[in-house]
């Protein structure tokens, strides 16, 4: 049977895992922590997982590879040079392993990490082999080379360039490409495009690493474009080297209004998962808003002091379960508790609130000569492209450490779309500041003449 590749999307983190099979047996590449999605899909299509392959020791999520291999009895293919604390099938460049009709060739592809691997998989009925590139060759660009620290960045950036050319030379143009990162992940760098699919030939025509004239120009451009990445990344590789166990996704202890007040007083982060548009009108004093429908785990994991206990607030038990699933992927285990229900019941008549406006309201205030203090919590690159003149810029991920940089008085908070501003506004409200949330698209500010080049 020809090679078939099932894509298992983790859109919240911008990553993909893959299940490559011949109709009977399957190899899983780069599985996320919640492996029940993988086993459910394998059962649905009637294949047996016989190997699990890691392209690298991941920095942006906790792997499910070790647990999946233990659960299924599959071979666990990990670079023989990686200093892991568990038994694995150590593989190296040039190794070939066969599972049913699947031929799995191991290719050294350094760049995202020093020991990064690619896997080229084919069957006798496959016209072109598929290449699973992890964080090396992505759609449009490559994985970032700076996650191991500045001393390694230049070396790894050069390795990414050489890896991209190595893959382009060794594989046919029609070979389909399956990267793990590059769909919104902060592990990608350069002009990553995302998309449903690509081939080696397509990447030859558009990928930064394959279209830039020379190595030095590529390295200069790649390094210059690198931006901040989530703080929780520092905790991922150590967990993955240990061999993470199966996560606990059972429902957390139920808490009521009194329990929420006690959690706040105990120093928990009480995180409200509800729609960000509902939170300003009424919320638990001392809580924080991180809308479950947005990039929930990325930004909560980025700003949460590591190891701080979490208590969740949600409108439904399903939202609590979704939050738990997202959190275990980045190593934040079982919440201390969860409160589900109407906010009026969960605040017991003691709700906090603040105002929400759009950019038109800001334009009106400025026109009337009453310009408020504006706080821009976008990334540095966004702010450098354009700003509201006179605004204060503190990126969301720096806000907790830089609250003193926000001048006294009422502060109007904005970002690019409203999501990050909603988190920032709740952090300021929690700190006792008088806050107004500008929940609007930044393009609207430009249409109203509020913006200028920084």
N, C-alpha and C positions, 0 to 999 in steps of 0.2 A: 504494500500500500504506500502511496506517496506520503511524504512528510506533511503532517498537519500541525499548525501552531495555534494554540489557544492563547489569547491575551487576557490577563487578569489585571484589570486596571485599579490603581490606587490613586484616584484623581486628587484626593485631598493633599497628598504629598508630591504629586507630579511624577509618579513612578509607575512602572509596569513590571509584572512578573509574567513568566511564560510557561506553558505546558506544551512541550513538543512531543508528538507521539506518532506511532505507526499503525494505530488502530487497535493495538494490544497492550503495548508497554509505553511508558512516558518518562521523559526527563523533565524535571522542573528547574527553571533557571530563576535565581534571585527571588525566592518567595518571601513575602512579607510575614510579619509575626502571626497574623490571624490566618493560619493555614487551613482552617475549616473551609475557606472559599476554594482552595486548591483541591482538597479531597472531595468536596461536593461536586466540583466540575469533572474531576476524574471519574467519579462514580456515575455521573450523568451520561458521559460518553462511553463508559465501559472500558476504561484502560487502567492498568496497574502502574503505580509510580515505582520505578525501579532505580532511579538515580535523582539526586538533587545536586545542582551545580551552582556554586557561588562565583561570580565574576570577580568579586573583591570583598574585603572586609568593609562593610558599609559604614558610612559616616552619617547618613541622614535618616536611618531607621534601624530598628532592632530586627534582625533576621528571624524568619521562621524555619530556616533551613535545617538547623540541628534538630529541632523537635520533629519536623516533618520526616526526616530521615529515620529518627528513632521510632516514630509511630508506624511507618510503613515498612521498615526493614531495608530501605533503599541505601545504595551507596551514597556517601556524602563527599562530593568532589570539591576539594578546597586546595588552593595552592600549597604545595609541599613546603614552601618557604615561610608561610604564615605561622607565627608562633602561637597557635591555638592551644587551649587547655583541654581538648577533647579528642577522641579518636575520629579520624577521617580517612578518606582515600586521598592521599596526597598526590596531586597531579602537577605536571610541568609541561613546558613548551614542547610540542611535538607528540605528546602522548595521544594514543587513540584507544578508545574504549567502545565496545559494541554491546548494545542492549536490543535484543530482537533484531529488527531491521534497521535500528538507529545506529549510525556510526558517528561518534562524538570525538572530534579532534580538538585538542587543547592548543591554544595559541597565546603566547606571551604578548600582552598589550599594555605595557606600562604607560603611565601618564596621569591618570586620575589618582592612582596609588602606585607604589613601586612594584608591587607584586600582582598587579591587575592581570586577569586572564580574559580571553575571548573563547567562545565555544562555537565551532563550525559543525553543524549537524546536517546529515544527509541520510537518505534511504536509497535502496536500489532503484526505486521508482521516481526519485526526485531529479528533475532536470538541472536545477541549480541548488547548491547547498544554502542553508540559512545560517547567518552569522549573528550570534548573540553577543553584543558589545558592551553591555553594562554601562560603565561611565567613561568609555573611551570614545569611539566614534558615535556621535549622536545625530539627530536630524538637524543639519545645518551647522553644527559646531561640535564641540567636545565637552567632556566633563571638566569641571574646574580643577586646577592643579595646585591649589593653595591650602587644602584642608589639612595637610600634615605640617603646616607652619611655613613661615617665610623662608627658612633655610632650604626648603625643598622646592619652592615654587618654580624657579627658573628651570631646574633640572626636569621637573615633571612636565612643565609646559613644552619643553623641547621633545620630551618623550611622547607627548600627545601628538605632536606634529608627525614624528617618525612612525608612530603606530598607525595613524590615519593613512599614511602613504603605504605602509606595509600591507594593510588590509586591502587597499585599493589595487595594489599590484598583484596580490595573491588570489583574489576572488574575481569571478566574472561580473560584468556590469549588471547582469540580471539577478544576482544573488540578493535575496531580501535581507534587510537589516533590521534587527530587533534590539534596540538599546533599552536599558533599564531606566535611565534618567532622561530628562529633556522635555518633559511634558508639563512644565511649571515648577520642577524641582529646583531648589537653590543649589543642587549639586551640578547643574549645568552652567556653562559659561559661554560667552560670545553670542552669536546670533542663532541660538537654538530655536527651531521653528515649530516643534511639536508636529502634529499631523497624525494621520491614520497609518501611514506606512511609507517606506522608502526602500531604495536599492543602492547598491554600491555605485551604479552608474549615475543615479540621481545625485548622490552626494559628491561625485566627482565634479558635477556642474555647479553645485551651490554651497558646499561645505567650506567654511572658513579655512579649515586645515588643509584643504585640497585645492583651493582657488587662490589663496594668498601666495604671492610670487616666490617667497623664500622663507626659511625657517625663522630668521631673526624678525622679519616683519610680522609674521604670525605671532611669535612670542610677545613682541612689544604690544600688539593690539589686544591680545588675550589678557595679558596682565593688567593693562591699563583699564580694561572694562570690568575687572573683578570688583564686586560689591560685598557688603556685609552678608553674612550667612547666620542662620539661627544658632543661638548659644547652646542649645541642647545637643548639637552635633558633637561636642566635646565628650559626651557620655556614651555615644553609640558604639564606636569601635571597641572600647574596653568590654562592653557587654557582649558584643559579637564574638570577641576572642574567647570568651568564657563558655559559649554554647548556651544561648538563652532557652529556658524551659517554656512549656506551654503556658500561655497567659490565662489568668482567671477572669472570665467575662461574666460571671454570675452577678446578679443584681446587688448593688450596695445597700447598706442599711438605710431604711427610710427615716427621714427627719422631718419635723414640723417647724413652725415659726420659732418656737423657743429653741429648738435645736440649731436653727440657722443663726440666731443671735449668739448662742453659745459657741458656735464654730468661728464666727467673726472674732469674738472676744478671745478665743484660744489661739488666734493667729492663722487659722486656715485661710486659704484663698477660697472664697465662696463665689463660684463662677456661674453666672446666669447665661444659659444657652439660648434663651428666647430670641426672637426676631429683634434686631438692634433698634428697630423703630418703636418697639413697645417699651423697651427698658427705660428710656429717659422719663417717661410719664409716671412710672411707679416701679420702684425696685427696693430690694432689701438693703438698708443702710450698711455700707462697708463691703458690699459685693462688687463684682467686676463683670462687665458685659463682654462676652466673646460668643458671637452668634454662631450656632452650630452649622448654619447653612453656608458659612464662608470658609476661609482657610483656618479653621478652628485650631487644630492641633499644632500647626506650624507656628502661629502667633502666640498661642498660650504657652507652648513649650519654649518659645524664644524669650518671653518676658518673665515666666514663673521662676522664682528663686528655687533652684533644684532641690528636691526633697521636701518642699513645703506641702503639708497635707491639703487635699482638695475636697470640697463639698460642692455638689452640683445642684443647680436649680433648673427645672425644665417644665415645659407644658405637658409633655407626655413621657411615659416610660421608654418609648421607642427612641426618643432623643437622648435619654440617658445612656441607653445601650449603644447608640451610635457614637456618642462621645467616648465611652469606655473603649470601644473598638479602635477609634482613632488614637487614643492616648497610649494604649499598650504598644502600638506600632513605634512610638518614640520613647518607650521605656518608662512611662508614667503608669504605675500599676494601680490597683484597685482604689477607687475614691473612698474617703472616710464615710461618706453618706451622700444621699440625694433626696431632694424635695421635689415632688411633682404635684402640680395643681395650679389654681388661680393665684395670681400674685397678691390679690387682696387677702386671701387666706394665709399666705406665706409671710406676709408682713404684719398681720394682726393689727392693722390700723396704724402702723408706724412706717409707712412707705416714704422713701426719699424720691426726689425728682429734680430734673433740670430741663431747660428749654432746648428744643430742636428747631433749627432754621435752615434756610437754603442760601445760596450765594446772592440771590436777589435781595434778601434781607440785609446782607452785609453791604451790598452796593448802595442800598437806601441809607443805611447808617453813615456810610462814608460821604455820600452826596449831601447829607444833612449836617456835615461837619462834626459828626460824633463817632469817628472811626474807633472801633474797639481794638484791644490787643488781640492779634491773630496768631495762633500757634499752628505751624505747619509740621505734621508728623510723618511726612513722606520720607523716602530714602534720599540719601545725598544726591544720587544721580537725577532723581526727579526734580529736586529742588534746584539743582544747578541749571537744569533746562529752562525753568520758569518759576517765578515766585509772585506772591502778592507783596508789593513793596511795603516795607515796614514790618512785615511779619517776623516772628521769631521761629527759627527752625531747630527742632529737636526730634530726630527720628524716633518712631514709636519704641524701638528696641532699646533706646538709650534713656527713655523718659524717667523710669524709676530711679535711675542713678543721677538724673539731672533735673529733678524737680525744682531745685533752687535756681536753675537757669531760667525758669518761667517767671517773668515779673509779676509782682503783686497785682491784685485787682481781678476783675472779670476777664476770662479768657475764652475766645472763640476758637474752636479746634476744627481743623480740616485735614483731609488727606486727598487721595486721587479719586476715590469713589464713595467714601463714607465709612467703610468697614474698619479700617485702622483708626480713624478718628473716633469711632464709637468706643473702641477699646480705650483709647487715650483719655477720652472724656470721663469714662467711668473710673480710671485710675486717678484722675485729678479730683473728681468728686469724692472718692474714697479718702484722698489726702486733705479734704476740707476746703478745696478751692471752689470758687464761684465759676461755673463752667457753662458754656453754650456749645452744643454740638452742631456743627455745620455738616449736615448729612446730605451731600450733593455731589454731583460729578464735577471734577475740577475743570473739565472743558467748558462748563457753563460759566465759570469764573472768567475764562478768557473771552467768551462771547459778550460778557457784561463789561469788558474793559478793565477788569480788576488785576490782570496779571502783566508781568513784564519780564524780560530776560534777566536772569540773575547776574 
